[in-house]
Each structure stands twice: as structure tokens, then as C-alpha cells.
Amino acid sequence: MTDVYSSMLHNAVAAVLFAIIGVALFIVAFMVFDKLTPGSLWKELIEDQNTAIGVLMGAVAIALAIIIAAAVH
């Protein structure tokens, strides 16, 4: 019974660590994408409420999440 709890604890810690690594990689990749594109994406998205930029950033977020999930897995 102790082995079961030890295994569950080990898996939970691993899941939390992988989640933290995945979120950190996502933030870094998002910042790199922001630097590679001309202009300020945040200004366009927040101040100007540019819907096209919102759709683009949503697609980038999904793509980055898929890539990071595959790399972490």
C-alpha cells in the first residue's frame, strides 16, 4: 500500500514540474514571437482591439501548446 502512495506522489510531483516547465516554455516562446513580429502585439490587441491579431495569437497559443505538450510528453 505504501508503494501505491509513493508512486502517486511521484507522479503528482512530476505532473506539477512538467506543468511549470510547459508554462515557462510557453511564455518564453510567446515573448519571442512578440519580438519577431513588427510593432507591438499587446498595443494592437489591448488598446486597438484588433480582432485579427486576437485570432492570430489564439492560433499561435494553440500551436505552441501542442508543440510544448509533445516535447514534454
mmCIF file of the N, C-alpha and C atoms, coordinates in Angstrom:
data_MODEL
# 
_entry.id   MODEL 
# 
loop_
_atom_site.group_PDB 
_atom_site.id 
_atom_site.type_symbol 
_atom_site.label_atom_id 
_atom_site.label_alt_id 
_atom_site.label_comp_id 
_atom_site.label_asym_id 
_atom_site.label_entity_id 
_atom_site.label_seq_id 
_atom_site.pdbx_PDB_ins_code 
_atom_site.Cartn_x 
_atom_site.Cartn_y 
_atom_site.Cartn_z 
_atom_site.occupancy 
_atom_site.B_iso_or_equiv 
_atom_site.pdbx_formal_charge 
_atom_site.auth_seq_id 
_atom_site.auth_comp_id 
_atom_site.auth_asym_id 
_atom_site.auth_atom_id 
_atom_site.pdbx_PDB_model_num 
ATOM 1   N N  . MET A 1 1  ? 0.816  -1.184 0.000   1.00 0.00 ? 1  MET A N  1 
ATOM 2   C CA . MET A 1 1  ? 0.000  0.000  0.000   1.00 0.00 ? 1  MET A CA 1 
ATOM 3   C C  . MET A 1 1  ? 0.865  1.255  0.000   1.00 0.00 ? 1  MET A C  1 
ATOM 4   N N  . THR A 1 2  ? 1.977  1.214  0.672   1.00 0.00 ? 2  THR A N  1 
ATOM 5   C CA . THR A 1 2  ? 2.869  2.369  0.725   1.00 0.00 ? 2  THR A CA 1 
ATOM 6   C C  . THR A 1 2  ? 3.468  2.649  -0.644  1.00 0.00 ? 2  THR A C  1 
ATOM 7   N N  . ASP A 1 3  ? 3.726  1.593  -1.414  1.00 0.00 ? 3  ASP A N  1 
ATOM 8   C CA . ASP A 1 3  ? 4.272  1.770  -2.756  1.00 0.00 ? 3  ASP A CA 1 
ATOM 9   C C  . ASP A 1 3  ? 3.286  2.502  -3.662  1.00 0.00 ? 3  ASP A C  1 
ATOM 10  N N  . VAL A 1 4  ? 2.002  2.263  -3.463  1.00 0.00 ? 4  VAL A N  1 
ATOM 11  C CA . VAL A 1 4  ? 0.977  2.917  -4.264  1.00 0.00 ? 4  VAL A CA 1 
ATOM 12  C C  . VAL A 1 4  ? 0.977  4.412  -3.976  1.00 0.00 ? 4  VAL A C  1 
ATOM 13  N N  . TYR A 1 5  ? 1.014  4.775  -2.705  1.00 0.00 ? 5  TYR A N  1 
ATOM 14  C CA . TYR A 1 5  ? 1.021  6.192  -2.345  1.00 0.00 ? 5  TYR A CA 1 
ATOM 15  C C  . TYR A 1 5  ? 2.313  6.865  -2.794  1.00 0.00 ? 5  TYR A C  1 
ATOM 16  N N  . SER A 1 6  ? 3.414  6.159  -2.689  1.00 0.00 ? 6  SER A N  1 
ATOM 17  C CA . SER A 1 6  ? 4.698  6.705  -3.132  1.00 0.00 ? 6  SER A CA 1 
ATOM 18  C C  . SER A 1 6  ? 4.681  6.941  -4.635  1.00 0.00 ? 6  SER A C  1 
ATOM 19  N N  . SER A 1 7  ? 4.121  6.016  -5.379  1.00 0.00 ? 7  SER A N  1 
ATOM 20  C CA . SER A 1 7  ? 4.020  6.157  -6.827  1.00 0.00 ? 7  SER A CA 1 
ATOM 21  C C  . SER A 1 7  ? 3.094  7.308  -7.198  1.00 0.00 ? 7  SER A C  1 
ATOM 22  N N  . MET A 1 8  ? 1.978  7.435  -6.477  1.00 0.00 ? 8  MET A N  1 
ATOM 23  C CA . MET A 1 8  ? 1.046  8.527  -6.747  1.00 0.00 ? 8  MET A CA 1 
ATOM 24  C C  . MET A 1 8  ? 1.686  9.868  -6.450  1.00 0.00 ? 8  MET A C  1 
ATOM 25  N N  . LEU A 1 9  ? 2.431  9.956  -5.365  1.00 0.00 ? 9  LEU A N  1 
ATOM 26  C CA . LEU A 1 9  ? 3.110  11.198 -5.008  1.00 0.00 ? 9  LEU A CA 1 
ATOM 27  C C  . LEU A 1 9  ? 4.168  11.542 -6.050  1.00 0.00 ? 9  LEU A C  1 
ATOM 28  N N  . HIS A 1 10 ? 4.913  10.551 -6.476  1.00 0.00 ? 10 HIS A N  1 
ATOM 29  C CA . HIS A 1 10 ? 5.939  10.765 -7.508  1.00 0.00 ? 10 HIS A CA 1 
ATOM 30  C C  . HIS A 1 10 ? 5.311  11.261 -8.810  1.00 0.00 ? 10 HIS A C  1 
ATOM 31  N N  . ASN A 1 11 ? 4.206  10.662 -9.202  1.00 0.00 ? 11 ASN A N  1 
ATOM 32  C CA . ASN A 1 11 ? 3.520  11.089 -10.429 1.00 0.00 ? 11 ASN A CA 1 
ATOM 33  C C  . ASN A 1 11 ? 2.931  12.491 -10.296 1.00 0.00 ? 11 ASN A C  1 
ATOM 34  N N  . ALA A 1 12 ? 2.405  12.826 -9.137  1.00 0.00 ? 12 ALA A N  1 
ATOM 35  C CA . ALA A 1 12 ? 1.847  14.161 -8.920  1.00 0.00 ? 12 ALA A CA 1 
ATOM 36  C C  . ALA A 1 12 ? 2.937  15.221 -8.973  1.00 0.00 ? 12 ALA A C  1 
ATOM 37  N N  . VAL A 1 13 ? 4.075  14.950 -8.361  1.00 0.00 ? 13 VAL A N  1 
ATOM 38  C CA . VAL A 1 13 ? 5.195  15.895 -8.393  1.00 0.00 ? 13 VAL A CA 1 
ATOM 39  C C  . VAL A 1 13 ? 5.699  16.051 -9.826  1.00 0.00 ? 13 VAL A C  1 
ATOM 40  N N  . ALA A 1 14 ? 5.798  14.962 -10.549 1.00 0.00 ? 14 ALA A N  1 
ATOM 41  C CA . ALA A 1 14 ? 6.245  15.029 -11.944 1.00 0.00 ? 14 ALA A CA 1 
ATOM 42  C C  . ALA A 1 14 ? 5.265  15.834 -12.790 1.00 0.00 ? 14 ALA A C  1 
ATOM 43  N N  . ALA A 1 15 ? 3.978  15.658 -12.569 1.00 0.00 ? 15 ALA A N  1 
ATOM 44  C CA . ALA A 1 15 ? 2.975  16.402 -13.332 1.00 0.00 ? 15 ALA A CA 1 
ATOM 45  C C  . ALA A 1 15 ? 3.073  17.891 -13.057 1.00 0.00 ? 15 ALA A C  1 
ATOM 46  N N  . VAL A 1 16 ? 3.270  18.262 -11.794 1.00 0.00 ? 16 VAL A N  1 
ATOM 47  C CA . VAL A 1 16 ? 3.396  19.681 -11.440 1.00 0.00 ? 16 VAL A CA 1 
ATOM 48  C C  . VAL A 1 16 ? 4.655  20.274 -12.063 1.00 0.00 ? 16 VAL A C  1 
ATOM 49  N N  . LEU A 1 17 ? 5.756  19.549 -11.995 1.00 0.00 ? 17 LEU A N  1 
ATOM 50  C CA . LEU A 1 17 ? 7.001  20.041 -12.592 1.00 0.00 ? 17 LEU A CA 1 
ATOM 51  C C  . LEU A 1 17 ? 6.874  20.211 -14.104 1.00 0.00 ? 17 LEU A C  1 
ATOM 52  N N  . PHE A 1 18 ? 6.282  19.245 -14.765 1.00 0.00 ? 18 PHE A N  1 
ATOM 53  C CA . PHE A 1 18 ? 6.097  19.352 -16.214 1.00 0.00 ? 18 PHE A CA 1 
ATOM 54  C C  . PHE A 1 18 ? 5.149  20.497 -16.565 1.00 0.00 ? 18 PHE A C  1 
ATOM 55  N N  . ALA A 1 19 ? 4.144  20.728 -15.745 1.00 0.00 ? 19 ALA A N  1 
ATOM 56  C CA . ALA A 1 19 ? 3.228  21.844 -15.988 1.00 0.00 ? 19 ALA A CA 1 
ATOM 57  C C  . ALA A 1 19 ? 3.966  23.173 -15.859 1.00 0.00 ? 19 ALA A C  1 
ATOM 58  N N  . ILE A 1 20 ? 4.797  23.305 -14.846 1.00 0.00 ? 20 ILE A N  1 
ATOM 59  C CA . ILE A 1 20 ? 5.570  24.533 -14.656 1.00 0.00 ? 20 ILE A CA 1 
ATOM 60  C C  . ILE A 1 20 ? 6.536  24.743 -15.813 1.00 0.00 ? 20 ILE A C  1 
ATOM 61  N N  . ILE A 1 21 ? 7.219  23.688 -16.230 1.00 0.00 ? 21 ILE A N  1 
ATOM 62  C CA . ILE A 1 21 ? 8.142  23.786 -17.364 1.00 0.00 ? 21 ILE A CA 1 
ATOM 63  C C  . ILE A 1 21 ? 7.380  24.165 -18.628 1.00 0.00 ? 21 ILE A C  1 
ATOM 64  N N  . GLY A 1 22 ? 6.227  23.557 -18.848 1.00 0.00 ? 22 GLY A N  1 
ATOM 65  C CA . GLY A 1 22 ? 5.430  23.853 -20.040 1.00 0.00 ? 22 GLY A CA 1 
ATOM 66  C C  . GLY A 1 22 ? 4.954  25.295 -20.078 1.00 0.00 ? 22 GLY A C  1 
ATOM 67  N N  . VAL A 1 23 ? 4.494  25.810 -18.950 1.00 0.00 ? 23 VAL A N  1 
ATOM 68  C CA . VAL A 1 23 ? 4.024  27.194 -18.892 1.00 0.00 ? 23 VAL A CA 1 
ATOM 69  C C  . VAL A 1 23 ? 5.190  28.153 -19.110 1.00 0.00 ? 23 VAL A C  1 
ATOM 70  N N  . ALA A 1 24 ? 6.348  27.861 -18.510 1.00 0.00 ? 24 ALA A N  1 
ATOM 71  C CA . ALA A 1 24 ? 7.520  28.717 -18.703 1.00 0.00 ? 24 ALA A CA 1 
ATOM 72  C C  . ALA A 1 24 ? 7.955  28.734 -20.170 1.00 0.00 ? 24 ALA A C  1 
ATOM 73  N N  . LEU A 1 25 ? 7.984  27.563 -20.792 1.00 0.00 ? 25 LEU A N  1 
ATOM 74  C CA . LEU A 1 25 ? 8.338  27.500 -22.215 1.00 0.00 ? 25 LEU A CA 1 
ATOM 75  C C  . LEU A 1 25 ? 7.322  28.242 -23.072 1.00 0.00 ? 25 LEU A C  1 
ATOM 76  N N  . PHE A 1 26 ? 6.058  28.146 -22.727 1.00 0.00 ? 26 PHE A N  1 
ATOM 77  C CA . PHE A 1 26 ? 5.014  28.845 -23.469 1.00 0.00 ? 26 PHE A CA 1 
ATOM 78  C C  . PHE A 1 26 ? 5.202  30.360 -23.380 1.00 0.00 ? 26 PHE A C  1 
ATOM 79  N N  . ILE A 1 27 ? 5.498  30.858 -22.190 1.00 0.00 ? 27 ILE A N  1 
ATOM 80  C CA . ILE A 1 27 ? 5.697  32.296 -22.007 1.00 0.00 ? 27 ILE A CA 1 
ATOM 81  C C  . ILE A 1 27 ? 6.908  32.775 -22.786 1.00 0.00 ? 27 ILE A C  1 
ATOM 82  N N  . VAL A 1 28 ? 8.004  32.027 -22.723 1.00 0.00 ? 28 VAL A N  1 
ATOM 83  C CA . VAL A 1 28 ? 9.214  32.410 -23.466 1.00 0.00 ? 28 VAL A CA 1 
ATOM 84  C C  . VAL A 1 28 ? 8.948  32.396 -24.967 1.00 0.00 ? 28 VAL A C  1 
ATOM 85  N N  . ALA A 1 29 ? 8.289  31.361 -25.463 1.00 0.00 ? 29 ALA A N  1 
ATOM 86  C CA . ALA A 1 29 ? 8.001  31.284 -26.898 1.00 0.00 ? 29 ALA A CA 1 
ATOM 87  C C  . ALA A 1 29 ? 7.069  32.414 -27.331 1.00 0.00 ? 29 ALA A C  1 
ATOM 88  N N  . PHE A 1 30 ? 6.118  32.760 -26.501 1.00 0.00 ? 30 PHE A N  1 
ATOM 89  C CA . PHE A 1 30 ? 5.201  33.853 -26.814 1.00 0.00 ? 30 PHE A CA 1 
ATOM 90  C C  . PHE A 1 30 ? 5.958  35.179 -26.879 1.00 0.00 ? 30 PHE A C  1 
ATOM 91  N N  . MET A 1 31 ? 6.894  35.389 -25.956 1.00 0.00 ? 31 MET A N  1 
ATOM 92  C CA . MET A 1 31 ? 7.689  36.612 -25.959 1.00 0.00 ? 31 MET A CA 1 
ATOM 93  C C  . MET A 1 31 ? 8.590  36.675 -27.188 1.00 0.00 ? 31 MET A C  1 
ATOM 94  N N  . VAL A 1 32 ? 9.158  35.548 -27.580 1.00 0.00 ? 32 VAL A N  1 
ATOM 95  C CA . VAL A 1 32 ? 9.991  35.510 -28.789 1.00 0.00 ? 32 VAL A CA 1 
ATOM 96  C C  . VAL A 1 32 ? 9.148  35.836 -30.013 1.00 0.00 ? 32 VAL A C  1 
ATOM 97  N N  . PHE A 1 33 ? 7.949  35.271 -30.096 1.00 0.00 ? 33 PHE A N  1 
ATOM 98  C CA . PHE A 1 33 ? 7.055  35.566 -31.218 1.00 0.00 ? 33 PHE A CA 1 
ATOM 99  C C  . PHE A 1 33 ? 6.692  37.041 -31.248 1.00 0.00 ? 33 PHE A C  1 
ATOM 100 N N  . ASP A 1 34 ? 6.487  37.635 -30.076 1.00 0.00 ? 34 ASP A N  1 
ATOM 101 C CA . ASP A 1 34 ? 6.168  39.061 -29.992 1.00 0.00 ? 34 ASP A CA 1 
ATOM 102 C C  . ASP A 1 34 ? 7.338  39.903 -30.485 1.00 0.00 ? 34 ASP A C  1 
ATOM 103 N N  . LYS A 1 35 ? 8.557  39.510 -30.168 1.00 0.00 ? 35 LYS A N  1 
ATOM 104 C CA . LYS A 1 35 ? 9.736  40.261 -30.606 1.00 0.00 ? 35 LYS A CA 1 
ATOM 105 C C  . LYS A 1 35 ? 9.990  40.108 -32.112 1.00 0.00 ? 35 LYS A C  1 
ATOM 106 N N  . LEU A 1 36 ? 9.624  38.959 -32.673 1.00 0.00 ? 36 LEU A N  1 
ATOM 107 C CA . LEU A 1 36 ? 9.873  38.711 -34.102 1.00 0.00 ? 36 LEU A CA 1 
ATOM 108 C C  . LEU A 1 36 ? 8.892  39.435 -35.010 1.00 0.00 ? 36 LEU A C  1 
ATOM 109 N N  . THR A 1 37 ? 7.749  39.780 -34.497 1.00 0.00 ? 37 THR A N  1 
ATOM 110 C CA . THR A 1 37 ? 6.748  40.451 -35.323 1.00 0.00 ? 37 THR A CA 1 
ATOM 111 C C  . THR A 1 37 ? 6.928  41.966 -35.236 1.00 0.00 ? 37 THR A C  1 
ATOM 112 N N  . PRO A 1 38 ? 6.645  42.668 -36.338 1.00 0.00 ? 38 PRO A N  1 
ATOM 113 C CA . PRO A 1 38 ? 6.794  44.132 -36.308 1.00 0.00 ? 38 PRO A CA 1 
ATOM 114 C C  . PRO A 1 38 ? 5.696  44.777 -35.464 1.00 0.00 ? 38 PRO A C  1 
ATOM 115 N N  . GLY A 1 39 ? 6.033  45.864 -34.815 1.00 0.00 ? 39 GLY A N  1 
ATOM 116 C CA . GLY A 1 39 ? 5.054  46.582 -33.994 1.00 0.00 ? 39 GLY A CA 1 
ATOM 117 C C  . GLY A 1 39 ? 4.861  45.919 -32.650 1.00 0.00 ? 39 GLY A C  1 
ATOM 118 N N  . SER A 1 40 ? 3.919  46.431 -31.901 1.00 0.00 ? 40 SER A N  1 
ATOM 119 C CA . SER A 1 40 ? 3.610  45.904 -30.574 1.00 0.00 ? 40 SER A CA 1 
ATOM 120 C C  . SER A 1 40 ? 2.302  45.122 -30.635 1.00 0.00 ? 40 SER A C  1 
ATOM 121 N N  . LEU A 1 41 ? 2.406  43.815 -30.428 1.00 0.00 ? 41 LEU A N  1 
ATOM 122 C CA . LEU A 1 41 ? 1.199  42.985 -30.452 1.00 0.00 ? 41 LEU A CA 1 
ATOM 123 C C  . LEU A 1 41 ? 0.261  43.332 -29.305 1.00 0.00 ? 41 LEU A C  1 
ATOM 124 N N  . TRP A 1 42 ? 0.815  43.644 -28.138 1.00 0.00 ? 42 TRP A N  1 
ATOM 125 C CA . TRP A 1 42 ? -0.028 43.966 -26.996 1.00 0.00 ? 42 TRP A CA 1 
ATOM 126 C C  . TRP A 1 42 ? -0.814 45.241 -27.236 1.00 0.00 ? 42 TRP A C  1 
ATOM 127 N N  . LYS A 1 43 ? -0.173 46.250 -27.863 1.00 0.00 ? 43 LYS A N  1 
ATOM 128 C CA . LYS A 1 43 ? -0.874 47.502 -28.160 1.00 0.00 ? 43 LYS A CA 1 
ATOM 129 C C  . LYS A 1 43 ? -2.005 47.245 -29.140 1.00 0.00 ? 43 LYS A C  1 
ATOM 130 N N  . GLU A 1 44 ? -1.717 46.485 -30.172 1.00 0.00 ? 44 GLU A N  1 
ATOM 131 C CA . GLU A 1 44 ? -2.748 46.163 -31.164 1.00 0.00 ? 44 GLU A CA 1 
ATOM 132 C C  . GLU A 1 44 ? -3.890 45.369 -30.538 1.00 0.00 ? 44 GLU A C  1 
ATOM 133 N N  . LEU A 1 45 ? -3.553 44.449 -29.670 1.00 0.00 ? 45 LEU A N  1 
ATOM 134 C CA . LEU A 1 45 ? -4.551 43.557 -29.098 1.00 0.00 ? 45 LEU A CA 1 
ATOM 135 C C  . LEU A 1 45 ? -5.389 44.252 -28.018 1.00 0.00 ? 45 LEU A C  1 
ATOM 136 N N  . ILE A 1 46 ? -4.745 44.955 -27.119 1.00 0.00 ? 46 ILE A N  1 
ATOM 137 C CA . ILE A 1 46 ? -5.444 45.534 -25.976 1.00 0.00 ? 46 ILE A CA 1 
ATOM 138 C C  . ILE A 1 46 ? -6.028 46.910 -26.293 1.00 0.00 ? 46 ILE A C  1 
ATOM 139 N N  . GLU A 1 47 ? -5.188 47.824 -26.771 1.00 0.00 ? 47 GLU A N  1 
ATOM 140 C CA . GLU A 1 47 ? -5.652 49.197 -26.979 1.00 0.00 ? 47 GLU A CA 1 
ATOM 141 C C  . GLU A 1 47 ? -6.514 49.340 -28.233 1.00 0.00 ? 47 GLU A C  1 
ATOM 142 N N  . ASP A 1 48 ? -6.044 48.773 -29.344 1.00 0.00 ? 48 ASP A N  1 
ATOM 143 C CA . ASP A 1 48 ? -6.772 48.932 -30.607 1.00 0.00 ? 48 ASP A CA 1 
ATOM 144 C C  . ASP A 1 48 ? -7.849 47.870 -30.795 1.00 0.00 ? 48 ASP A C  1 
ATOM 145 N N  . GLN A 1 49 ? -7.859 46.848 -29.959 1.00 0.00 ? 49 GLN A N  1 
ATOM 146 C CA . GLN A 1 49 ? -8.814 45.732 -30.017 1.00 0.00 ? 49 GLN A CA 1 
ATOM 147 C C  . GLN A 1 49 ? -8.910 45.141 -31.421 1.00 0.00 ? 49 GLN A C  1 
ATOM 148 N N  . ASN A 1 50 ? -7.749 44.822 -31.964 1.00 0.00 ? 50 ASN A N  1 
ATOM 149 C CA . ASN A 1 50 ? -7.647 44.251 -33.298 1.00 0.00 ? 50 ASN A CA 1 
ATOM 150 C C  . ASN A 1 50 ? -8.039 42.774 -33.236 1.00 0.00 ? 50 ASN A C  1 
ATOM 151 N N  . THR A 1 51 ? -9.168 42.441 -33.823 1.00 0.00 ? 51 THR A N  1 
ATOM 152 C CA . THR A 1 51 ? -9.678 41.068 -33.788 1.00 0.00 ? 51 THR A CA 1 
ATOM 153 C C  . THR A 1 51 ? -8.776 40.106 -34.547 1.00 0.00 ? 51 THR A C  1 
ATOM 154 N N  . ALA A 1 52 ? -8.216 40.554 -35.655 1.00 0.00 ? 52 ALA A N  1 
ATOM 155 C CA . ALA A 1 52 ? -7.339 39.684 -36.442 1.00 0.00 ? 52 ALA A CA 1 
ATOM 156 C C  . ALA A 1 52 ? -6.105 39.276 -35.634 1.00 0.00 ? 52 ALA A C  1 
ATOM 157 N N  . ILE A 1 53 ? -5.552 40.205 -34.878 1.00 0.00 ? 53 ILE A N  1 
ATOM 158 C CA . ILE A 1 53 ? -4.402 39.876 -34.023 1.00 0.00 ? 53 ILE A CA 1 
ATOM 159 C C  . ILE A 1 53 ? -4.832 38.898 -32.934 1.00 0.00 ? 53 ILE A C  1 
ATOM 160 N N  . GLY A 1 54 ? -6.031 39.065 -32.418 1.00 0.00 ? 54 GLY A N  1 
ATOM 161 C CA . GLY A 1 54 ? -6.543 38.138 -31.407 1.00 0.00 ? 54 GLY A CA 1 
ATOM 162 C C  . GLY A 1 54 ? -6.670 36.724 -31.939 1.00 0.00 ? 54 GLY A C  1 
ATOM 163 N N  . VAL A 1 55 ? -7.172 36.593 -33.159 1.00 0.00 ? 55 VAL A N  1 
ATOM 164 C CA . VAL A 1 55 ? -7.299 35.271 -33.782 1.00 0.00 ? 55 VAL A CA 1 
ATOM 165 C C  . VAL A 1 55 ? -5.912 34.688 -34.040 1.00 0.00 ? 55 VAL A C  1 
ATOM 166 N N  . LEU A 1 56 ? -4.986 35.511 -34.546 1.00 0.00 ? 56 LEU A N  1 
ATOM 167 C CA . LEU A 1 56 ? -3.620 35.052 -34.798 1.00 0.00 ? 56 LEU A CA 1 
ATOM 168 C C  . LEU A 1 56 ? -2.952 34.587 -33.512 1.00 0.00 ? 56 LEU A C  1 
ATOM 169 N N  . MET A 1 57 ? -3.073 35.364 -32.453 1.00 0.00 ? 57 MET A N  1 
ATOM 170 C CA . MET A 1 57 ? -2.432 34.989 -31.198 1.00 0.00 ? 57 MET A CA 1 
ATOM 171 C C  . MET A 1 57 ? -3.075 33.741 -30.592 1.00 0.00 ? 57 MET A C  1 
ATOM 172 N N  . GLY A 1 58 ? -4.375 33.576 -30.778 1.00 0.00 ? 58 GLY A N  1 
ATOM 173 C CA . GLY A 1 58 ? -5.026 32.352 -30.334 1.00 0.00 ? 58 GLY A CA 1 
ATOM 174 C C  . GLY A 1 58 ? -4.499 31.134 -31.071 1.00 0.00 ? 58 GLY A C  1 
ATOM 175 N N  . ALA A 1 59 ? -4.319 31.272 -32.381 1.00 0.00 ? 59 ALA A N  1 
ATOM 176 C CA . ALA A 1 59 ? -3.764 30.172 -33.174 1.00 0.00 ? 59 ALA A CA 1 
ATOM 177 C C  . ALA A 1 59 ? -2.326 29.872 -32.763 1.00 0.00 ? 59 ALA A C  1 
ATOM 178 N N  . VAL A 1 60 ? -1.556 30.919 -32.515 1.00 0.00 ? 60 VAL A N  1 
ATOM 179 C CA . VAL A 1 60 ? -0.167 30.728 -32.064 1.00 0.00 ? 60 VAL A CA 1 
ATOM 180 C C  . VAL A 1 60 ? -0.150 30.045 -30.707 1.00 0.00 ? 60 VAL A C  1 
ATOM 181 N N  . ALA A 1 61 ? -1.049 30.446 -29.803 1.00 0.00 ? 61 ALA A N  1 
ATOM 182 C CA . ALA A 1 61 ? -1.111 29.832 -28.480 1.00 0.00 ? 61 ALA A CA 1 
ATOM 183 C C  . ALA A 1 61 ? -1.438 28.345 -28.571 1.00 0.00 ? 61 ALA A C  1 
ATOM 184 N N  . ILE A 1 62 ? -2.379 27.992 -29.420 1.00 0.00 ? 62 ILE A N  1 
ATOM 185 C CA . ILE A 1 62 ? -2.732 26.572 -29.587 1.00 0.00 ? 62 ILE A CA 1 
ATOM 186 C C  . ILE A 1 62 ? -1.566 25.795 -30.187 1.00 0.00 ? 62 ILE A C  1 
ATOM 187 N N  . ALA A 1 63 ? -0.932 26.368 -31.200 1.00 0.00 ? 63 ALA A N  1 
ATOM 188 C CA . ALA A 1 63 ? 0.202  25.696 -31.839 1.00 0.00 ? 63 ALA A CA 1 
ATOM 189 C C  . ALA A 1 63 ? 1.356  25.508 -30.857 1.00 0.00 ? 63 ALA A C  1 
ATOM 190 N N  . LEU A 1 64 ? 1.672  26.536 -30.087 1.00 0.00 ? 64 LEU A N  1 
ATOM 191 C CA . LEU A 1 64 ? 2.744  26.417 -29.100 1.00 0.00 ? 64 LEU A CA 1 
ATOM 192 C C  . LEU A 1 64 ? 2.398  25.385 -28.036 1.00 0.00 ? 64 LEU A C  1 
ATOM 193 N N  . ALA A 1 65 ? 1.149  25.357 -27.613 1.00 0.00 ? 65 ALA A N  1 
ATOM 194 C CA . ALA A 1 65 ? 0.734  24.392 -26.602 1.00 0.00 ? 65 ALA A CA 1 
ATOM 195 C C  . ALA A 1 65 ? 0.869  22.959 -27.113 1.00 0.00 ? 65 ALA A C  1 
ATOM 196 N N  . ILE A 1 66 ? 0.515  22.727 -28.351 1.00 0.00 ? 66 ILE A N  1 
ATOM 197 C CA . ILE A 1 66 ? 0.650  21.389 -28.939 1.00 0.00 ? 66 ILE A CA 1 
ATOM 198 C C  . ILE A 1 66 ? 2.109  20.976 -29.022 1.00 0.00 ? 66 ILE A C  1 
ATOM 199 N N  . ILE A 1 67 ? 2.960  21.896 -29.471 1.00 0.00 ? 67 ILE A N  1 
ATOM 200 C CA . ILE A 1 67 ? 4.384  21.594 -29.604 1.00 0.00 ? 67 ILE A CA 1 
ATOM 201 C C  . ILE A 1 67 ? 5.012  21.336 -28.230 1.00 0.00 ? 67 ILE A C  1 
ATOM 202 N N  . ILE A 1 68 ? 4.708  22.180 -27.255 1.00 0.00 ? 68 ILE A N  1 
ATOM 203 C CA . ILE A 1 68 ? 5.285  22.002 -25.916 1.00 0.00 ? 68 ILE A CA 1 
ATOM 204 C C  . ILE A 1 68 ? 4.767  20.729 -25.270 1.00 0.00 ? 68 ILE A C  1 
ATOM 205 N N  . ALA A 1 69 ? 3.486  20.427 -25.450 1.00 0.00 ? 69 ALA A N  1 
ATOM 206 C CA . ALA A 1 69 ? 2.930  19.195 -24.881 1.00 0.00 ? 69 ALA A CA 1 
ATOM 207 C C  . ALA A 1 69 ? 3.608  17.965 -25.474 1.00 0.00 ? 69 ALA A C  1 
ATOM 208 N N  . ALA A 1 70 ? 3.859  18.003 -26.780 1.00 0.00 ? 70 ALA A N  1 
ATOM 209 C CA . ALA A 1 70 ? 4.538  16.864 -27.410 1.00 0.00 ? 70 ALA A CA 1 
ATOM 210 C C  . ALA A 1 70 ? 5.983  16.752 -26.937 1.00 0.00 ? 70 ALA A C  1 
ATOM 211 N N  . ALA A 1 71 ? 6.638  17.895 -26.739 1.00 0.00 ? 71 ALA A N  1 
ATOM 212 C CA . ALA A 1 71 ? 8.035  17.861 -26.286 1.00 0.00 ? 71 ALA A CA 1 
ATOM 213 C C  . ALA A 1 71 ? 8.151  17.396 -24.844 1.00 0.00 ? 71 ALA A C  1 
ATOM 214 N N  . VAL A 1 72 ? 7.218  17.817 -23.996 1.00 0.00 ? 72 VAL A N  1 
ATOM 215 C CA . VAL A 1 72 ? 7.268  17.431 -22.588 1.00 0.00 ? 72 VAL A CA 1 
ATOM 216 C C  . VAL A 1 72 ? 6.841  15.985 -22.402 1.00 0.00 ? 72 VAL A C  1 
ATOM 217 N N  . HIS A 1 73 ? 5.941  15.533 -23.218 1.00 0.00 ? 73 HIS A N  1 
ATOM 218 C CA . HIS A 1 73 ? 5.439  14.163 -23.109 1.00 0.00 ? 73 HIS A CA 1 
ATOM 219 C C  . HIS A 1 73 ? 6.555  13.207 -23.394 1.00 0.00 ? 73 HIS A C  1 
# 
